[in-house]
Every structure is written in C-alpha cells, then in structure tokens.
Amino acid sequence: MSNPHNYSATTEEAATVEHVWDLIYAARVGELQPAHDAPTRQWNGRPDLVMRELNIADRHAQVMMFIPQPDWSRMAFWKSRQATLRFVCNGLQVPPPGYLKETINSAEIGMVILYIVAIPPGPGLEAVSAAGRYSEHEYLAREDAAAALTKRLLDQTGLVVSDYNHGIVERYRREISDLNRHIETLRLRNHKLAVTYYEFRQLYAPTYNSSTSSNSDID
C-alpha cells in the first residue's frame, strides 16, 4: 500500500540543522558562521483540521516556559527533532506536521518565539497537537515543538524511536529496575530480622533482665 503523504525534508528543517551546527561550531572555536534565514512554507495538507488543532494546542497552561540554553561545546552531533517527527509521522502513516509561530516582543524580555505543531488524524490516531517552549532562537523553538509532539505521539501509540540514546535509556532503566528489586529484597530481609529480634526479646526478656540484674549486684 503506497503512502500518499510527502515526507521529504522541509527548508525550515534544513535551515534549523545548519543554524544549530553554526552554534556548535561557534561554541567550539569561538567563531560564529552566518546562519541562513529559513524561508516560510505553507502547510499543504488539510489546513482546516490542522488549524483547529493548532488553536486548541496546549500552551503550558499559559505559563511562559523557556528552553534552557544548551552547552553547545559538548555537542558531538545534533539529531534534528523535526526530522525525527517527520520519520515518526511517516511510520504512523499520518500527514506531516504543520507549524504555527507565535511571537512576543516586550521591553522586559525582548522578542521570543514559540511554535505550536499539529497533525490531523490518521489511521487509528486522533488529531494531535503540542506546543514548544519559548526561545529567542526561532530554529530552537521549532525543534522544541517538534520534540513535544514526538513525545506525545509516542506516548499515545506506545512506540519508541530506536536510536543510540534510546539504547542508553533502556540500559539505565534495566539497572534501576535491578536496583529496585535489590532494595525490595533488603527491605523484606530487614523486616524478617526485625520480627525475629522482637520474638527473641519476647521469649527471653525475663531471663535476660534477671541475668543483667545479677551481674550488677556482683559488681
């Protein structure tokens, strides 16, 4: 069965990756390379359904949340969140996402950008939307929104994105599970020891107390 949707990389996605690599390069060698402005592109799927979802998307309960500043100097590789979301949509056979930009410009915080992203319903999947956090970098705001929607899609479907980081998370998850089982075993063992000690005191307390008193009299 052929997939009717177009999942090719968008110009915004390519510009985001280029901009992020500029930030990484600048952090490493202290020389910022010029980033290219991403041209706008209209979503060409089902705009009526997408816009409805964009309008009702979760905006973090109207609280302004900001993207933490990454340590670009430690980045060995940047995996595009927008590309990941595009691949997930492809795997689920739902249309590619639509992005809506919101901008706030004030004297207190300057200009910050938030993106809302949504997809219309697909086979066995309701329409899904999510909002990213605010950032002064438009590219990072798009990436954050894409990550938020990817997480929501994976949570709803019970699926995972199998990559290097997923392998690390699974390894730590197994280690934590093993530690929790070990802690539970120690807790039960400690409980049994406490019960045994209590029973011992109940049985031998008179003899123990008498022996202690006699020894005190001798001294």
C-alpha contacts under 8 A as a table, 3 or more apart, distances in Angstrom:
res1	aa1	res2	aa2	distance
3	N	93	Q	6.79
5	H	90	N	7.97
5	H	93	Q	7.75
5	H	94	V	7.59
5	H	95	P	5.79
5	H	96	P	7.22
6	N	95	P	7.79
6	N	96	P	7.27
7	Y	86	R	6.38
7	Y	87	F	7.52
7	Y	90	N	6.57
7	Y	96	P	6.42
9	A	13	E	6.35
9	A	14	A	7.00
9	A	83	A	7.05
9	A	86	R	7.91
10	T	13	E	5.17
10	T	14	A	6.45
11	T	14	A	5.15
11	T	15	A	6.06
11	T	38	A	6.61
11	T	39	P	6.93
11	T	41	R	7.89
12	E	15	A	5.04
12	E	16	T	5.99
12	E	38	A	5.19
12	E	39	P	6.80
12	E	40	T	7.49
12	E	41	R	7.97
12	E	139	Y	7.98
13	E	16	T	5.09
13	E	17	V	6.41
13	E	80	S	7.58
13	E	82	Q	6.15
13	E	83	A	6.97
14	A	17	V	5.29
14	A	18	E	6.33
15	A	18	E	5.06
15	A	19	H	6.05
15	A	35	A	7.85
15	A	36	H	6.43
15	A	37	D	7.05
15	A	38	A	5.55
15	A	139	Y	7.82
16	T	19	H	5.07
16	T	20	V	6.11
16	T	38	A	7.65
16	T	80	S	7.91
16	T	139	Y	5.04
16	T	140	L	7.44
16	T	143	E	7.88
17	V	20	V	5.19
17	V	21	W	6.22
17	V	78	W	7.59
17	V	80	S	6.42
18	E	21	W	5.20
18	E	22	D	6.30
18	E	35	A	6.82
18	E	36	H	7.72
19	H	22	D	4.98
19	H	23	L	6.49
19	H	35	A	5.08
19	H	36	H	7.05
19	H	139	Y	7.25
20	V	23	L	5.06
20	V	24	I	6.29
20	V	78	W	7.52
20	V	139	Y	7.83
20	V	140	L	7.95
21	W	24	I	4.95
21	W	25	Y	5.97
21	W	78	W	7.55
22	D	25	Y	5.11
22	D	26	A	6.06
22	D	32	L	6.17
22	D	33	Q	5.43
22	D	34	P	7.14
22	D	35	A	6.56
23	L	26	A	5.08
23	L	27	A	6.18
23	L	32	L	6.86
23	L	72	W	6.49
24	I	27	A	5.19
24	I	28	R	6.28
24	I	72	W	4.73
24	I	73	S	5.99
24	I	75	M	6.56
25	Y	28	R	5.17
25	Y	29	V	6.13
25	Y	30	G	7.35
25	Y	31	E	7.10
25	Y	32	L	6.81
25	Y	33	Q	7.59
25	Y	72	W	8.00
25	Y	73	S	7.82
26	A	29	V	5.46
26	A	30	G	4.53
26	A	31	E	4.70
26	A	32	L	4.46
26	A	33	Q	7.05
27	A	30	G	5.47
27	A	31	E	7.71
27	A	72	W	5.62
27	A	73	S	4.87
28	R	72	W	7.55
28	R	73	S	5.09
43	W	47	P	6.95
43	W	97	P	7.98
43	W	98	G	5.63
43	W	99	Y	7.70
44	N	47	P	7.05
45	G	95	P	6.90
45	G	96	P	7.75
46	R	49	L	5.82
46	R	50	V	6.28
46	R	120	P	7.17
47	P	50	V	4.97
47	P	51	M	5.74
48	D	51	M	5.43
48	D	52	R	6.30
49	L	52	R	5.18
49	L	53	E	6.40
49	L	120	P	5.65
49	L	127	A	8.00
50	V	53	E	5.16
50	V	54	L	6.10
50	V	98	G	6.61
50	V	118	A	5.99
50	V	119	I	5.92
50	V	120	P	5.50
51	M	54	L	4.86
51	M	55	N	6.09
52	R	55	N	5.28
52	R	56	I	6.61
53	E	56	I	5.28
53	E	57	A	5.90
53	E	118	A	6.10
53	E	119	I	7.66
53	E	120	P	7.62
53	E	127	A	7.07
53	E	128	V	7.02
53	E	129	S	5.91
54	L	57	A	5.14
54	L	100	L	7.00
54	L	116	I	6.19
54	L	117	V	6.48
54	L	118	A	5.97
54	L	129	S	6.48
54	L	130	A	7.97
57	A	116	I	6.89
57	A	117	V	7.99
57	A	118	A	7.88
57	A	129	S	5.38
57	A	130	A	5.44
57	A	131	A	6.29
58	D	61	A	6.88
58	D	129	S	7.44
58	D	130	A	5.72
58	D	131	A	5.75
59	R	62	Q	5.59
59	R	63	V	7.50
59	R	130	A	7.65
59	R	131	A	5.48
59	R	132	G	7.75
60	H	63	V	5.62
60	H	64	M	7.44
60	H	65	M	7.49
60	H	131	A	7.42
64	M	133	R	7.44
64	M	134	Y	6.94
65	M	133	R	5.32
65	M	134	Y	5.99
66	F	133	R	5.16
66	F	134	Y	4.58
66	F	135	S	5.86
67	I	133	R	5.71
67	I	134	Y	6.09
67	I	135	S	5.80
67	I	141	A	7.79
67	I	144	D	7.70
71	D	74	R	5.90
71	D	75	M	7.32
72	W	75	M	5.33
75	M	78	W	6.87
79	K	83	A	7.90
79	K	84	T	7.83
80	S	83	A	5.18
80	S	84	T	6.32
80	S	143	E	7.12
81	R	84	T	4.95
81	R	85	L	6.14
81	R	143	E	5.28
81	R	144	D	7.42
81	R	146	A	5.69
81	R	147	A	5.49
82	Q	85	L	5.11
82	Q	86	R	6.16
82	Q	142	R	7.50
82	Q	143	E	5.84
82	Q	146	A	5.30
82	Q	147	A	7.35
83	A	86	R	4.96
83	A	87	F	6.20
84	T	87	F	5.14
84	T	88	V	6.18
84	T	150	T	7.61
85	L	88	V	5.01
85	L	89	C	6.15
85	L	97	P	7.94
85	L	146	A	6.09
85	L	147	A	7.19
85	L	149	L	7.48
85	L	150	T	5.42
86	R	89	C	5.15
86	R	90	N	6.19
86	R	96	P	6.11
86	R	97	P	7.32
87	F	90	N	4.90
87	F	91	G	6.18
88	V	91	G	5.03
88	V	92	L	6.18
88	V	150	T	7.33
88	V	161	V	7.89
89	C	92	L	5.07
89	C	93	Q	5.84
89	C	94	V	5.26
89	C	95	P	6.51
89	C	96	P	6.02
89	C	97	P	7.81
90	N	93	Q	4.94
90	N	94	V	6.46
90	N	95	P	7.62
90	N	96	P	7.53
91	G	94	V	7.97
92	L	122	G	7.90
92	L	123	P	7.98
93	Q	122	G	6.84
93	Q	123	P	7.28
94	V	119	I	7.41
94	V	120	P	7.47
94	V	121	P	6.92
94	V	122	G	4.78
94	V	123	P	7.19
95	P	119	I	6.38
95	P	120	P	6.83
95	P	122	G	7.32
96	P	119	I	6.58
97	P	117	V	6.32
97	P	118	A	5.43
97	P	119	I	4.81
98	G	117	V	5.49
98	G	118	A	5.44
98	G	119	I	6.31
99	Y	115	Y	6.48
99	Y	116	I	5.72
99	Y	117	V	4.48
99	Y	118	A	6.78
99	Y	142	R	7.89
100	L	115	Y	5.57
100	L	116	I	5.11
100	L	117	V	6.28
101	K	113	I	6.93
101	K	114	L	5.94
101	K	115	Y	4.62
101	K	116	I	6.49
102	E	113	I	5.77
102	E	114	L	5.17
102	E	115	Y	6.09
102	E	116	I	7.84
103	T	111	M	6.87
103	T	112	V	5.87
103	T	113	I	4.61
103	T	114	L	6.43
104	I	110	G	7.73
104	I	111	M	5.53
104	I	112	V	5.44
104	I	113	I	6.47
105	N	109	I	7.31
105	N	110	G	5.26
105	N	111	M	4.13
105	N	112	V	6.51
106	S	109	I	5.74
106	S	110	G	5.01
106	S	111	M	6.49
107	A	110	G	5.54
109	I	112	V	7.54
111	M	136	E	6.33
112	V	134	Y	5.95
112	V	135	S	5.21
112	V	136	E	4.47
112	V	137	H	7.47
113	I	134	Y	5.24
113	I	135	S	5.35
113	I	136	E	5.99
113	I	137	H	7.14
113	I	138	E	5.98
113	I	141	A	6.39
114	L	131	A	7.46
114	L	132	G	6.08
114	L	133	R	5.75
114	L	134	Y	4.62
114	L	135	S	6.64
114	L	138	E	7.74
114	L	141	A	5.59
114	L	142	R	7.52
114	L	145	A	7.88
115	Y	131	A	6.05
115	Y	132	G	5.63
115	Y	133	R	7.47
115	Y	134	Y	7.86
115	Y	141	A	5.91
115	Y	142	R	5.65
115	Y	144	D	7.98
115	Y	145	A	5.74
116	I	129	S	7.33
116	I	130	A	5.89
116	I	131	A	4.31
116	I	132	G	6.26
116	I	145	A	6.10
117	V	129	S	5.67
117	V	130	A	5.63
117	V	131	A	6.31
117	V	145	A	6.20
117	V	146	A	6.78
117	V	149	L	6.93
118	A	127	A	7.45
118	A	128	V	5.65
118	A	129	S	4.01
118	A	130	A	6.42
118	A	149	L	7.39
119	I	127	A	5.83
119	I	128	V	5.61
119	I	129	S	6.45
120	P	126	E	7.30
120	P	127	A	4.49
120	P	128	V	6.72
121	P	124	G	7.98
121	P	125	L	5.58
121	P	126	E	4.56
121	P	127	A	4.05
121	P	128	V	7.25
122	G	125	L	5.12
122	G	126	E	6.62
122	G	127	A	7.39
128	V	149	L	7.56
128	V	152	R	7.77
128	V	153	L	7.36
129	S	149	L	6.28
130	A	145	A	6.62
130	A	148	A	5.97
130	A	149	L	5.10
130	A	152	R	7.58
131	A	145	A	5.35
131	A	148	A	6.73
131	A	149	L	7.57
132	G	141	A	6.43
132	G	142	R	7.36
132	G	144	D	5.00
132	G	145	A	3.71
132	G	146	A	7.41
132	G	147	A	7.84
132	G	148	A	6.16
133	R	141	A	6.46
133	R	144	D	6.47
133	R	145	A	7.03
134	Y	141	A	6.21
135	S	138	E	6.75
135	S	140	L	6.78
135	S	141	A	5.55
136	E	141	A	7.88
137	H	140	L	5.39
137	H	141	A	6.31
138	E	141	A	5.07
138	E	142	R	6.39
139	Y	142	R	5.23
139	Y	143	E	6.35
140	L	143	E	4.93
140	L	144	D	6.10
141	A	144	D	5.14
141	A	145	A	6.31
142	R	145	A	5.24
142	R	146	A	6.20
143	E	146	A	5.11
143	E	147	A	6.20
144	D	147	A	5.08
144	D	148	A	6.24
145	A	148	A	5.05
145	A	149	L	6.32
146	A	149	L	5.27
146	A	150	T	6.07
147	A	150	T	5.04
147	A	151	K	6.21
148	A	151	K	5.30
148	A	152	R	6.36
149	L	152	R	4.98
149	L	153	L	6.12
150	T	153	L	5.15
150	T	154	L	6.17
151	K	154	L	5.15
151	K	155	D	6.00
152	R	155	D	5.08
152	R	156	Q	6.15
153	L	156	Q	5.20
153	L	157	T	6.19
154	L	157	T	5.20
154	L	158	G	5.53
154	L	159	L	5.08
154	L	160	V	6.06
155	D	158	G	5.30
155	D	159	L	7.14
161	V	166	H	6.98
162	S	166	H	5.68
162	S	167	G	7.22
163	D	166	H	5.24
163	D	167	G	6.42
164	Y	167	G	5.22
164	Y	168	I	6.56
165	N	168	I	5.04
165	N	169	V	6.20
166	H	169	V	5.05
166	H	170	E	6.12
167	G	170	E	5.16
167	G	171	R	6.22
168	I	171	R	5.11
168	I	172	Y	6.31
169	V	172	Y	5.20
169	V	173	R	5.99
170	E	173	R	4.90
170	E	174	R	6.20
171	R	174	R	5.22
171	R	175	E	6.31
172	Y	175	E	4.93
172	Y	176	I	6.05
173	R	176	I	5.13
173	R	177	S	6.12
174	R	177	S	5.00
174	R	178	D	6.16
175	E	178	D	5.09
175	E	179	L	6.19
176	I	179	L	5.00
176	I	180	N	6.09
177	S	180	N	5.09
177	S	181	R	6.28
178	D	181	R	5.16
178	D	182	H	6.23
179	L	182	H	4.97
179	L	183	I	6.08
180	N	183	I	5.02
180	N	184	E	6.16
181	R	184	E	5.08
181	R	185	T	6.23
182	H	185	T	5.07
182	H	186	L	6.26
183	I	186	L	5.10
183	I	187	R	6.07
184	E	187	R	4.95
184	E	188	L	6.23
185	T	188	L	5.25
185	T	189	R	6.17
186	L	189	R	4.97
186	L	190	N	5.99
187	R	190	N	5.10
187	R	191	H	6.17
188	L	191	H	5.00
188	L	192	K	6.24
189	R	192	K	5.14
189	R	193	L	6.26
190	N	193	L	5.08
190	N	194	A	6.15
191	H	194	A	5.07
191	H	195	V	6.26
192	K	195	V	5.13
192	K	196	T	6.11
193	L	196	T	5.06
193	L	197	Y	6.06
194	A	197	Y	5.16
194	A	198	Y	6.17
195	V	198	Y	5.09
195	V	199	E	6.19
196	T	199	E	5.15
196	T	200	F	6.14
197	Y	200	F	5.02
197	Y	201	R	6.26
198	Y	201	R	5.20
198	Y	202	Q	6.28
199	E	202	Q	5.04
199	E	203	L	6.24
200	F	203	L	5.22
200	F	204	Y	6.00
200	F	205	A	7.71
201	R	204	Y	5.35
201	R	205	A	4.95
202	Q	205	A	5.68
203	L	206	P	7.84
204	Y	207	T	5.45
204	Y	208	Y	5.94
205	A	208	Y	4.99
205	A	209	N	5.93
206	P	209	N	5.17
206	P	210	S	6.08
207	T	210	S	5.14
207	T	211	S	6.08
208	Y	211	S	5.23
208	Y	212	T	6.21
209	N	212	T	5.09
209	N	213	S	6.24
210	S	213	S	5.12
210	S	214	S	6.27
211	S	214	S	5.23
211	S	215	N	6.30
212	T	215	N	5.30
212	T	216	S	6.35
213	S	216	S	5.09
213	S	217	D	6.41
214	S	217	D	5.16
214	S	218	I	6.41
215	N	218	I	5.23
215	N	219	D	6.44
216	S	219	D	5.23
